[in-house]
Amino acid sequence: MDKRAARKRRHFRIRNKITGTPTKPRMVVNRSLNNMYVQIIDDLTGHTLVSASTVDNELSDELDKTGNVEAAKKVGELVAERALENDIEKVVFDRAGYKYHGRVKAVAEAAREKGLKF
């Protein structure tokens, strides 16, 4: 089994236990080699409530590199600000099968520092 398939299996296991509700939506992190993407999703309606990424115009202008921990911190701060603007205070964190370290950990800690609770 390759790394990508193993991550997908881990993500399916996680998704069997985690669901986002309107009161406590799911914050899912997706990372590629060059970018970070974060979405806050209500799984009951299937809608994305808030999203942020290193590709956003707000962040892409101020970031030199987008695939590092510093960029991930900025994305975590931005998604937390947008969530709080939309009256979302509590979320369920979905690491999408990635290990909780590096960029994924940076997103989570930055969102917690800005006021999201999970």
Beta strands, then each sheet from edge to edge (+ up, - down):
strand 1: 26-31
strand 2: 36-42
strand 3: 47-53
strand 4: 92-94
sheet 1: 3+ 2- 1+ 4+
end
